[in-house]
Amino acid sequence: MLVQVIMWMFFVPCEIGAQTVIYCAVSDEAAKHSRGYFVDCRPATLRPFARDAAVAKKLWEASERLVNLA
């Protein structure tokens, strides 16, 4: 029963979860936005660290190490 309550709180059906992806794929309005992401079919504001080039570089380097590309 506890698992069902947790799933109800945090998980959504596939059809609802896919709506934003489908919206971004077919919407002319979504095509006007770049360098960002969407939440509930609306553009979301990037937090400052998401625009930080130094943070992006560290993430890239860590990803290279994790997949043995470095």
C-alpha positions, 0 to 999 in steps of 0.5 A: 500500500505504501508503494502505491501511495508513493507511486501516486505522488511521484509518477504520472501515466505515460500519456501525461508524461509524454505530452510535453515531449510531443508538444515540443516535437509538433508545436511551432511555438516550441520551435521558437525557443532554444537553449532551454527546456519545457515543463508542462508544455511551457518554457521553463527558466534555466537556473544560473548554474545551468548557463555557467560555461565552467560548470558545463565544462566540468560536467562534460569532462566528468562525463568523458571520464565516466564513459572512458573517452578521456 
